[in-house]
Amino acid sequence: MSLSHTVGLIAHPNREWESIRNDSESTSMLYLGHVLLLALIPAGAAYYGATQVGWQIGDGQVIRLTQSSGLQLCALFYAAMLAGTYMIGRFIDFFAQTYDVKEEKPRGVILAAYTATPIFLLGVIGAYPNVWLNMLVGLIAVAYSVYLLYEGLPILMKIPADRGFMFASSVLTVGLVMFVGLLAMSVVIWSVGIGPVYTS
């Protein structure tokens, strides 16, 4: 059921959010049928791009990771996407009381998972590691995810649009803080020896 919403979120998000709202899908089923599968796209693409294609800055040498290093880093990337989606979802549920959401069923993880759909899908660009192209596609993916957040939150939580805008802005702020936190954690992980190993 989860993957059936993927195309709808791209083609007609408002109607699809209503459909998602009417589903009786559990968080575990959402993860099994949507998040675990779609998060494999950017992780798998990044592994292929980093180990088989390689990065090149200007006319410099092509840089590739060893397969073991690429697998290790992409596995951590995959785990971070799964954990990050869940944590943002729990933050949404925590904020729901502040914004006077009357829903008894927690919907934060559902909102976070479906909002991340464009990022998961367009993560396929990682298979072709070109800095400028990756940045452009990444910006498009993030922009559409932000759009889905602002459109979907009032529908899913059944609150007025003006309150939904403030709620979505709070969620976006948490997401940015988490992103900075992940960058800091990456530095710590690299410092203890789990960093990139390049082919000779």
Residue frames as a rotation matrix with the C-alpha (Angstrom) as fourth column:
MET 1
0.566 0.825 0.000 0.00
0.825 -0.566 0.000 0.00
0.000 0.000 -1.000 0.00
SER 2
0.359 -0.467 -0.808 2.83
0.340 -0.741 0.579 2.41
-0.869 -0.483 -0.107 0.89
LEU 3
-0.673 -0.731 0.107 4.56
0.344 -0.182 0.921 2.45
-0.654 0.657 0.374 -2.48
SER 4
-0.134 0.708 0.694 1.24
0.988 0.038 0.152 3.07
0.081 0.705 -0.704 -4.22
HIS 5
0.742 0.416 -0.525 1.30
0.521 -0.851 0.063 6.61
-0.421 -0.321 -0.849 -2.78
THR 6
-0.182 -0.958 -0.221 4.69
0.556 -0.286 0.780 7.42
-0.811 0.019 0.585 -4.28
VAL 7
-0.649 -0.027 0.760 3.50
0.739 -0.258 0.622 8.41
0.179 0.966 0.188 -7.77
GLY 8
0.376 0.916 0.142 0.49
0.812 -0.399 0.425 10.26
0.446 -0.045 -0.894 -6.34
LEU 9
0.480 -0.262 -0.837 2.67
0.599 -0.600 0.531 12.44
-0.641 -0.756 -0.131 -4.13
ILE 10
-0.668 -0.743 -0.046 4.54
0.422 -0.429 0.798 13.58
-0.612 0.514 0.601 -7.22
ALA 11
-0.728 0.391 0.564 1.54
0.582 -0.084 0.809 13.91
0.363 0.917 -0.167 -9.56
HIS 12
0.042 0.808 0.587 -1.27
-0.074 -0.584 0.809 15.19
0.996 -0.078 0.035 -7.29
PRO 13
-0.787 -0.574 -0.224 -0.02
0.148 0.177 -0.973 15.69
0.598 -0.799 -0.054 -3.72
ASN 14
-0.614 0.583 0.532 -3.20
-0.785 -0.523 -0.333 17.19
0.084 -0.621 0.779 -2.21
ARG 15
0.445 0.816 -0.369 -5.40
-0.776 0.557 0.297 14.25
0.448 0.154 0.881 -3.21
GLU 16
0.078 -0.488 -0.870 -2.69
0.074 0.873 -0.483 11.79
0.994 -0.027 0.105 -2.20
TRP 17
-0.877 -0.358 0.322 -2.33
-0.255 -0.221 -0.941 13.31
0.408 -0.907 0.103 1.28
GLU 18
-0.062 0.932 0.356 -6.10
-0.998 -0.065 -0.004 12.84
0.020 -0.355 0.935 1.74
SER 19
0.561 0.232 -0.795 -5.71
-0.402 0.916 -0.016 9.22
0.724 0.328 0.607 0.65
ILE 20
-0.448 -0.804 -0.391 -2.80
0.103 0.388 -0.916 8.71
0.888 -0.451 -0.092 3.05
ARG 21
-0.692 0.245 0.680 -4.87
-0.699 -0.464 -0.544 10.23
0.182 -0.852 0.492 5.83
ASN 22
0.333 0.942 0.044 -7.65
-0.938 0.326 0.115 7.71
0.094 -0.079 0.992 5.22
ASP 23
0.058 -0.399 -0.915 -5.27
-0.221 0.889 -0.402 4.74
0.974 0.226 -0.037 5.33
SER 24
0.870 0.178 0.460 -5.06
-0.485 0.147 0.862 2.68
0.085 -0.973 0.215 8.49
GLU 25
0.511 -0.766 -0.390 -1.40
0.143 0.523 -0.840 1.88
0.848 0.373 0.377 7.97
SER 26
0.912 -0.267 -0.311 0.81
0.331 0.034 0.943 1.14
-0.241 -0.963 0.119 10.98
THR 27
0.603 -0.762 -0.237 4.28
-0.732 -0.647 0.215 2.64
-0.317 0.043 -0.947 11.39
SER 28
-0.161 -0.688 0.708 5.90
-0.250 0.722 0.645 -0.78
-0.955 -0.073 -0.288 11.08
MET 29
0.324 0.349 0.879 4.09
0.719 0.513 -0.469 -1.51
-0.615 0.784 -0.085 7.80
LEU 30
0.984 -0.010 -0.180 5.01
-0.103 -0.849 -0.518 1.95
-0.148 0.528 -0.836 6.52
TYR 31
0.213 -0.977 -0.002 8.68
-0.763 -0.168 0.624 1.26
-0.610 -0.131 -0.781 7.21
LEU 32
-0.231 -0.288 0.929 8.56
0.164 0.930 0.329 -2.19
-0.959 0.229 -0.167 5.61
GLY 33
0.289 0.509 0.811 6.62
0.837 0.278 -0.472 -1.09
-0.466 0.815 -0.346 2.54
HIS 34
0.936 0.117 0.333 8.05
0.276 -0.831 -0.483 2.37
0.220 0.544 -0.810 1.94
VAL 35
0.773 -0.626 0.104 11.01
-0.613 -0.695 0.376 3.65
-0.163 -0.354 -0.921 3.92
LEU 36
0.234 -0.729 0.644 13.22
-0.136 0.631 0.764 0.53
-0.963 -0.266 0.048 3.97
LEU 37
0.355 -0.035 0.934 12.80
0.820 0.491 -0.294 0.09
-0.449 0.870 0.203 0.22
LEU 38
0.879 0.070 0.471 13.07
0.358 -0.748 -0.558 3.69
0.313 0.660 -0.683 -0.99
ALA 39
0.767 -0.640 0.048 16.01
-0.508 -0.560 0.654 4.53
-0.392 -0.526 -0.755 1.28
LEU 40
0.303 -0.656 0.691 17.95
0.452 0.737 0.502 1.81
-0.839 0.160 0.520 -0.56
ILE 41
0.791 0.059 0.610 17.88
0.605 -0.234 -0.761 3.97
0.098 0.970 -0.221 -3.72
PRO 42
0.800 -0.533 0.275 20.23
-0.479 -0.843 -0.244 6.76
0.362 0.063 -0.930 -2.55
ALA 43
0.441 -0.663 0.605 22.36
-0.573 0.312 0.758 4.35
-0.691 -0.681 -0.242 -0.50
GLY 44
0.430 -0.235 0.872 22.79
0.528 0.849 -0.032 1.89
-0.732 0.474 0.489 -3.38
ALA 45
0.868 -0.079 0.491 23.35
0.402 -0.470 -0.786 4.66
0.292 0.879 -0.376 -5.93
ALA 46
0.737 -0.622 0.265 25.96
-0.676 -0.687 0.266 6.30
0.017 -0.375 -0.927 -3.71
TYR 47
0.365 -0.603 0.710 27.77
-0.153 0.713 0.684 2.98
-0.918 -0.358 0.168 -3.30
TYR 48
0.540 -0.117 0.833 27.88
0.773 0.462 -0.436 2.39
-0.333 0.879 0.340 -7.06
GLY 49
0.904 -0.140 0.403 28.90
0.111 -0.836 -0.538 5.97
0.412 0.531 -0.740 -7.82
ALA 50
0.678 -0.652 0.341 31.64
-0.712 -0.466 0.525 6.10
-0.183 -0.598 -0.780 -5.18
THR 51
0.175 -0.633 0.754 33.17
-0.223 0.721 0.656 2.67
-0.959 -0.283 -0.015 -5.90
GLN 52
0.172 -0.039 0.984 32.63
0.767 0.632 -0.109 2.18
-0.618 0.774 0.139 -9.64
VAL 53
0.708 0.164 0.687 32.33
0.621 -0.607 -0.496 5.62
0.335 0.778 -0.532 -11.27
GLY 54
-0.186 -0.826 -0.532 34.27
0.974 -0.227 0.011 7.86
-0.130 -0.516 0.846 -8.90
TRP 55
0.784 0.378 -0.493 34.44
0.395 -0.916 -0.076 11.60
-0.480 -0.135 -0.867 -8.28
GLN 56
-0.173 -0.844 0.508 36.46
0.982 -0.186 0.026 14.03
0.073 0.504 0.861 -10.34
ILE 57
0.521 0.248 -0.816 37.04
0.408 -0.913 -0.016 17.70
-0.749 -0.325 -0.577 -9.60
GLY 58
0.459 -0.308 -0.833 37.79
-0.693 -0.711 -0.119 19.59
-0.556 0.632 -0.540 -12.82
ASP 59
0.562 -0.354 -0.748 40.56
-0.594 0.457 -0.662 17.84
0.576 0.816 0.046 -14.76
GLY 60
-0.152 -0.660 0.735 41.90
-0.984 0.171 -0.050 16.12
-0.093 -0.731 -0.676 -11.65
GLN 61
-0.895 -0.278 -0.350 42.28
-0.308 0.951 0.031 12.43
0.324 0.136 -0.936 -10.98
VAL 62
0.170 0.958 -0.230 39.16
-0.457 0.283 0.843 10.26
0.873 -0.038 0.486 -10.61
ILE 63
-0.734 -0.372 0.568 38.75
-0.657 0.177 -0.733 9.30
0.172 -0.911 -0.374 -6.94
ARG 64
0.185 0.776 -0.603 37.04
-0.359 0.625 0.693 6.05
0.915 0.089 0.394 -5.97
LEU 65
0.138 -0.063 0.988 36.42
-0.978 0.149 0.146 4.34
-0.156 -0.987 -0.041 -2.65
THR 66
-0.919 -0.344 -0.195 37.36
-0.356 0.934 0.034 0.75
0.170 0.101 -0.980 -2.01
GLN 67
-0.249 0.887 -0.390 34.36
-0.103 0.376 0.921 -1.57
0.963 0.269 -0.002 -2.03
SER 68
-0.185 0.155 -0.970 34.62
0.876 0.473 -0.091 -2.33
0.445 -0.867 -0.224 1.69
SER 69
-0.871 -0.167 -0.462 34.90
0.378 -0.828 -0.413 1.35
-0.314 -0.535 0.785 2.59
GLY 70
-0.788 0.615 -0.027 32.03
-0.447 -0.542 0.712 2.28
0.423 0.573 0.702 0.26
LEU 71
-0.148 0.747 -0.648 29.85
0.297 0.659 0.691 -0.46
0.943 -0.090 -0.319 1.73
GLN 72
-0.427 -0.103 -0.898 30.62
0.901 0.035 -0.432 0.62
0.076 -0.994 0.078 5.28
LEU 73
-0.948 0.009 -0.319 29.90
0.046 -0.985 -0.165 4.31
-0.315 -0.171 0.933 4.63
CYS 74
-0.635 0.755 -0.164 26.74
-0.459 -0.198 0.866 3.65
0.622 0.625 0.473 2.59
ALA 75
-0.207 0.530 -0.822 25.42
0.647 0.705 0.292 1.29
0.734 -0.471 -0.489 5.28
LEU 76
-0.631 -0.075 -0.772 25.89
0.697 -0.491 -0.522 4.12
-0.340 -0.868 0.363 7.82
PHE 77
-0.941 0.300 -0.156 24.18
-0.338 -0.830 0.444 6.52
0.004 0.471 0.882 5.38
TYR 78
-0.402 0.811 -0.425 21.24
0.010 0.468 0.884 4.09
0.916 0.351 -0.196 5.03
ALA 79
-0.246 0.260 -0.934 20.94
0.920 0.365 -0.140 3.71
0.305 -0.894 -0.329 8.81
ALA 80
-0.864 -0.125 -0.488 21.07
0.311 -0.894 -0.322 7.50
-0.396 -0.430 0.811 9.24
MET 81
-0.775 0.630 -0.054 18.18
-0.408 -0.433 0.804 7.95
0.483 0.645 0.593 6.76
LEU 82
-0.146 0.736 -0.661 16.05
0.415 0.652 0.635 5.37
0.898 -0.181 -0.401 8.59
ALA 83
-0.322 -0.048 -0.946 16.82
0.946 -0.061 -0.319 6.81
-0.042 -0.997 0.065 12.02
GLY 84
-0.974 -0.105 -0.199 16.45
0.100 -0.994 0.034 10.43
-0.202 0.013 0.979 10.87
THR 85
-0.556 0.831 -0.016 13.02
-0.179 -0.101 0.979 9.79
0.812 0.547 0.205 9.34
TYR 86
0.051 0.580 -0.813 11.80
0.725 0.539 0.429 8.15
0.687 -0.611 -0.393 12.54
MET 87
-0.516 -0.329 -0.791 13.24
0.828 -0.429 -0.362 10.85
-0.220 -0.841 0.493 14.81
ILE 88
-0.974 0.219 0.061 11.69
-0.185 -0.919 0.350 13.70
0.133 0.329 0.935 12.82
GLY 89
-0.271 0.920 -0.283 8.39
0.060 0.309 0.949 11.81
0.961 0.241 -0.139 12.91
ARG 90
-0.016 0.216 -0.976 8.56
0.951 0.304 0.052 11.55
0.308 -0.928 -0.210 16.70
PHE 91
-0.875 -0.291 -0.387 9.35
0.392 -0.895 -0.213 15.27
-0.284 -0.338 0.897 16.93
ILE 92
-0.725 0.674 0.144 6.24
-0.247 -0.449 0.858 15.97
0.643 0.586 0.492 14.84
ASP 93
0.074 0.768 -0.636 4.14
0.518 0.516 0.682 13.92
0.852 -0.381 -0.359 17.26
PHE 94
-0.354 -0.289 -0.889 5.71
0.929 -0.214 -0.301 15.80
-0.103 -0.933 0.344 20.17
PHE 95
-0.992 -0.063 -0.114 4.94
0.046 -0.989 0.144 19.20
-0.121 0.137 0.983 18.58
ALA 96
-0.556 0.825 0.101 1.37
0.395 0.155 0.905 18.16
0.731 0.544 -0.412 17.75
GLN 97
0.068 0.584 -0.809 0.12
0.997 -0.020 0.070 19.05
0.025 -0.811 -0.584 21.24
THR 98
-0.595 -0.388 -0.704 1.62
0.459 -0.883 0.099 22.54
-0.660 -0.264 0.704 20.98
TYR 99
-0.948 0.203 -0.245 -0.31
-0.318 -0.580 0.750 23.17
0.010 0.789 0.615 17.77
ASP 100
-0.376 0.881 0.289 -3.55
-0.653 -0.030 -0.757 21.81
-0.658 -0.473 0.586 19.19
VAL 101
-0.562 0.161 -0.811 -3.81
-0.620 0.568 0.542 18.73
0.548 0.807 -0.219 16.98
LYS 102
0.041 0.727 0.685 -6.81
-0.976 0.177 -0.129 16.71
-0.215 -0.663 0.717 18.11
GLU 103
0.354 0.096 -0.930 -5.88
-0.588 0.796 -0.141 13.45
0.727 0.597 0.338 16.35
GLU 104
0.738 -0.070 0.672 -5.52
-0.567 0.476 0.672 10.46
-0.366 -0.877 0.311 18.66
LYS 105
0.804 -0.450 0.389 -3.46
0.550 0.812 -0.195 8.41
-0.228 0.371 0.900 16.20
PRO 106
0.176 -0.813 -0.555 0.18
-0.092 -0.575 0.813 9.61
-0.980 -0.092 -0.176 15.96
ARG 107
0.878 0.205 0.433 0.89
0.397 0.192 -0.897 10.55
-0.267 0.960 0.087 12.35
GLY 108
0.612 -0.675 -0.412 4.33
-0.526 -0.737 0.425 12.12
-0.590 -0.043 -0.806 12.63
VAL 109
-0.353 -0.793 0.497 6.35
-0.108 0.562 0.820 9.21
-0.929 0.236 -0.284 11.24
ILE 110
0.202 0.521 0.829 3.86
0.824 0.367 -0.432 8.84
-0.530 0.770 -0.355 8.37
LEU 111
0.963 0.164 -0.213 4.29
0.059 -0.902 -0.428 12.53
-0.262 0.400 -0.878 7.49
ALA 112
0.266 -0.949 -0.172 8.09
-0.618 -0.304 0.725 12.37
-0.740 -0.087 -0.667 7.75
ALA 113
-0.292 -0.396 0.870 8.34
0.265 0.841 0.472 9.21
-0.919 0.369 -0.141 5.64
TYR 114
0.380 0.516 0.768 6.15
0.870 0.083 -0.486 10.43
-0.315 0.852 -0.418 2.78
THR 115
0.914 -0.112 -0.390 7.69
-0.154 -0.985 -0.079 13.91
-0.375 0.132 -0.918 2.85
ALA 116
0.018 -0.999 0.035 11.12
-0.468 0.022 0.883 12.35
-0.883 -0.032 -0.468 2.32
THR 117
0.537 0.287 0.794 9.93
0.388 0.751 -0.534 10.51
-0.750 0.594 0.292 -0.82
PRO 118
0.983 -0.181 -0.014 11.47
-0.094 -0.442 -0.892 12.96
0.155 0.878 -0.452 -3.38
ILE 119
0.296 -0.926 0.235 14.82
-0.941 -0.240 0.239 12.79
-0.165 -0.292 -0.942 -1.57
PHE 120
0.048 -0.218 0.975 14.76
-0.186 0.957 0.223 9.00
-0.981 -0.192 0.006 -1.66
LEU 121
0.738 0.355 0.573 13.76
0.434 0.401 -0.807 8.86
-0.517 0.844 0.142 -5.34
LEU 122
0.928 -0.367 0.057 16.12
-0.196 -0.613 -0.766 11.53
0.316 0.700 -0.641 -6.67
GLY 123
0.457 -0.780 0.428 18.94
-0.601 0.084 0.795 10.02
-0.656 -0.620 -0.430 -4.62
VAL 124
0.735 -0.142 0.663 19.46
0.475 0.805 -0.355 7.81
-0.484 0.576 0.659 -7.67
ILE 125
0.908 -0.397 0.134 21.61
-0.172 -0.644 -0.745 10.64
0.382 0.654 -0.653 -9.03
GLY 126
0.532 -0.726 0.435 24.33
-0.659 -0.031 0.752 9.46
-0.533 -0.686 -0.495 -6.64
ALA 127
0.597 -0.289 0.748 25.18
0.464 0.885 -0.029 6.79
-0.654 0.365 0.663 -9.21
TYR 128
0.357 -0.496 0.792 26.69
0.770 -0.324 -0.550 9.57
0.529 0.806 0.266 -11.33
PRO 129
0.438 -0.167 -0.883 28.82
0.791 -0.395 0.467 11.55
-0.426 -0.904 -0.041 -8.87
ASN 130
-0.294 -0.429 0.854 29.14
0.697 -0.708 -0.115 14.94
0.654 0.562 0.507 -10.54
VAL 131
-0.762 -0.096 -0.640 29.32
0.611 -0.432 -0.663 17.71
-0.213 -0.897 0.388 -7.93
TRP 132
-0.889 0.389 -0.240 27.21
-0.415 -0.908 0.065 20.34
-0.193 0.158 0.968 -9.72
LEU 133
-0.425 0.756 -0.499 24.60
-0.348 0.372 0.860 17.90
0.836 0.539 0.105 -11.03
ASN 134
-0.377 0.231 -0.897 24.26
0.728 0.673 -0.133 16.27
0.573 -0.703 -0.422 -7.61
MET 135
-0.873 0.028 -0.487 23.86
0.329 -0.703 -0.630 19.66
-0.360 -0.710 0.605 -5.95
LEU 136
-0.768 0.601 -0.221 21.20
-0.614 -0.595 0.519 20.75
0.180 0.534 0.826 -8.45
VAL 137
-0.225 0.693 -0.685 19.17
-0.049 0.694 0.718 17.54
0.973 0.195 -0.122 -8.19
GLY 138
-0.568 -0.051 -0.821 19.60
0.769 0.324 -0.552 17.55
0.294 -0.945 -0.145 -4.42
LEU 139
-0.947 0.219 -0.233 18.20
-0.110 -0.907 -0.406 21.08
-0.300 -0.359 0.884 -4.18
ILE 140
-0.480 0.808 -0.341 15.21
-0.638 -0.054 0.768 20.10
0.602 0.586 0.542 -6.34
ALA 141
-0.261 0.343 -0.902 14.56
0.397 0.890 0.224 17.04
0.880 -0.299 -0.368 -4.13
VAL 142
-0.747 -0.070 -0.661 14.78
0.659 -0.205 -0.724 19.05
-0.085 -0.976 0.199 -0.91
ALA 143
-0.897 0.425 -0.123 12.58
-0.436 -0.897 0.075 21.84
-0.078 0.121 0.990 -2.32
TYR 144
-0.275 0.840 -0.467 9.85
-0.441 0.322 0.838 19.39
0.854 0.437 0.282 -3.32
SER 145
-0.369 0.093 -0.925 10.07
0.696 0.687 -0.209 17.64
0.616 -0.720 -0.318 0.07
VAL 146
-0.928 0.031 -0.371 9.60
0.241 -0.712 -0.660 21.00
-0.285 -0.702 0.653 1.80
TYR 147
-0.649 0.734 -0.198 6.60
-0.684 -0.450 0.574 21.67
0.332 0.508 0.795 -0.47
LEU 148
-0.192 0.569 -0.800 5.12
0.105 0.822 0.559 18.27
0.976 0.023 -0.218 0.47
LEU 149
-0.690 -0.126 -0.713 5.64
0.703 0.115 -0.702 19.06
0.171 -0.985 0.009 4.15
TYR 150
-0.917 0.318 -0.241 3.79
-0.211 -0.900 -0.383 22.39
-0.339 -0.300 0.892 3.95
GLU 151
-0.425 0.792 -0.438 0.99
-0.717 0.001 0.697 20.90
0.552 0.610 0.568 1.81
GLY 152
-0.208 0.319 -0.925 0.60
0.083 0.948 0.308 17.65
0.974 -0.013 -0.224 3.70
LEU 153
-0.921 -0.254 -0.295 0.87
0.285 0.076 -0.956 18.64
0.265 -0.964 0.003 7.34
PRO 154
-0.685 0.715 0.140 -2.45
-0.690 -0.575 -0.440 20.55
-0.234 -0.398 0.887 7.60
ILE 155
0.055 0.717 -0.695 -4.25
-0.793 0.454 0.406 17.77
0.606 0.529 0.594 5.69
LEU 156
-0.254 -0.239 -0.937 -2.77
0.154 0.947 -0.283 14.90
0.955 -0.216 -0.204 7.68
MET 157
-0.901 -0.165 -0.401 -3.14
0.413 -0.049 -0.909 16.62
0.130 -0.985 0.112 11.05
LYS 158
-0.010 0.977 0.214 -6.52
0.835 -0.109 0.539 18.19
0.550 0.185 -0.815 10.20
ILE 159
-0.042 -0.046 -0.998 -5.62
0.719 -0.695 0.002 21.69
-0.694 -0.718 0.062 11.33
PRO 160
0.882 0.412 -0.228 -6.12
0.173 -0.734 -0.656 25.11
-0.437 0.540 -0.719 9.68
ALA 161
0.648 -0.629 0.430 -3.61
0.615 0.097 -0.783 26.12
0.450 0.771 0.449 7.00
ASP 162
0.490 -0.486 0.723 -2.18
-0.429 -0.857 -0.286 29.05
0.759 -0.170 -0.629 9.00
ARG 163
0.606 -0.264 0.750 -1.47
-0.703 0.263 0.661 26.86
-0.372 -0.928 -0.026 12.02
GLY 164
0.859 -0.262 0.439 -0.14
0.385 0.897 -0.216 24.17
-0.337 0.355 0.872 9.68
PHE 165
0.665 -0.633 0.396 2.32
0.110 -0.441 -0.891 26.68
0.739 0.636 -0.224 8.21
MET 166
0.364 -0.515 0.776 3.77
-0.880 -0.463 0.105 27.46
0.305 -0.721 -0.622 11.66
PHE 167
0.699 -0.045 0.713 3.86
-0.344 0.853 0.392 23.76
-0.626 -0.519 0.581 12.56
ALA 168
0.873 -0.359 0.329 5.63
0.483 0.542 -0.688 22.87
0.069 0.759 0.647 9.29
SER 169
0.538 -0.696 0.475 8.15
-0.331 -0.693 -0.640 25.67
0.775 0.187 -0.603 9.85
SER 170
0.434 -0.339 0.834 8.98
-0.870 0.081 0.486 24.21
-0.233 -0.937 -0.260 13.27
VAL 171
0.802 -0.100 0.589 9.46
0.135 0.991 -0.016 20.76
-0.582 0.093 0.808 11.74
LEU 172
0.803 -0.516 0.298 11.72
0.284 -0.108 -0.953 22.22
0.524 0.850 0.060 9.05
THR 173
0.437 -0.643 0.629 13.85
-0.780 -0.619 -0.091 23.90
0.448 -0.451 -0.772 11.73
VAL 174
0.528 -0.199 0.826 14.24
-0.533 0.679 0.504 20.58
-0.661 -0.707 0.252 13.57
GLY 175
0.899 -0.152 0.410 15.22
0.389 0.706 -0.592 18.91
-0.199 0.692 0.694 10.30
LEU 176
0.646 -0.684 0.339 17.95
-0.144 -0.545 -0.826 21.50
0.750 0.485 -0.450 9.67
VAL 177
0.343 -0.500 0.795 19.29
-0.939 -0.174 0.296 21.12
-0.010 -0.848 -0.529 13.21
MET 178
0.692 -0.043 0.721 19.36
-0.131 0.974 0.184 17.33
-0.710 -0.222 0.668 12.78
PHE 179
0.903 -0.370 0.220 21.23
0.309 0.201 -0.930 17.72
0.300 0.907 0.296 9.48
VAL 180
0.381 -0.782 0.493 23.91
-0.650 -0.606 -0.458 19.83
0.657 -0.146 -0.739 11.17
GLY 181
0.401 -0.161 0.902 24.06
-0.801 0.416 0.430 17.24
-0.445 -0.895 0.038 13.97
LEU 182
0.900 -0.040 0.434 24.59
0.206 0.917 -0.343 14.45
-0.384 0.398 0.833 11.43
LEU 183
0.691 -0.696 0.197 27.45
-0.041 -0.309 -0.950 16.40
0.722 0.648 -0.242 9.85
ALA 184
0.210 -0.603 0.770 29.07
-0.945 -0.327 0.002 16.79
0.251 -0.728 -0.638 13.27
MET 185
0.599 0.067 0.798 28.60
-0.430 0.867 0.251 13.06
-0.675 -0.494 0.548 13.96
SER 186
0.963 -0.262 0.068 30.23
0.190 0.477 -0.858 12.27
0.193 0.839 0.509 10.61
VAL 187
0.342 -0.874 0.346 33.35
-0.579 -0.486 -0.654 14.15
0.740 0.024 -0.672 11.70
VAL 188
0.173 -0.223 0.959 33.41
-0.935 0.268 0.231 12.18
-0.309 -0.937 -0.162 14.97
ILE 189
0.842 0.203 0.499 32.94
-0.087 0.965 -0.246 8.85
-0.532 0.164 0.831 13.15
TRP 190
0.807 -0.591 0.000 35.73
0.023 0.032 -0.999 9.69
0.590 0.806 0.040 10.71
SER 191
0.219 -0.768 0.602 38.02
-0.841 -0.461 -0.283 10.61
0.495 -0.444 -0.747 13.59
VAL 192
0.230 -0.111 0.967 37.67
-0.729 0.639 0.247 7.14
-0.645 -0.761 0.066 15.15
GLY 193
-0.652 -0.723 0.229 38.74
-0.358 0.560 0.747 5.43
-0.668 0.405 -0.624 11.95
ILE 194
-0.104 0.668 0.737 35.50
0.703 0.574 -0.421 4.82
-0.704 0.475 -0.529 10.03
GLY 195
0.122 0.057 -0.991 36.39
-0.413 -0.905 -0.103 7.16
-0.903 0.422 -0.087 7.21
PRO 196
0.920 0.257 -0.297 36.73
-0.360 0.247 -0.900 6.82
-0.158 0.934 0.320 3.45
VAL 197
-0.015 -0.916 0.400 39.48
-0.016 0.401 0.916 4.58
-1.000 0.007 -0.021 2.08
TYR 198
0.536 0.208 -0.818 40.45
-0.717 -0.399 -0.572 5.36
-0.446 0.893 -0.065 -1.51
THR 199
0.860 -0.268 0.434 41.63
0.427 0.843 -0.327 3.01
-0.278 0.467 0.839 -4.19
SER 200
0.071 -0.929 -0.363 45.27
0.148 -0.350 0.925 3.42
-0.986 -0.119 0.113 -5.12
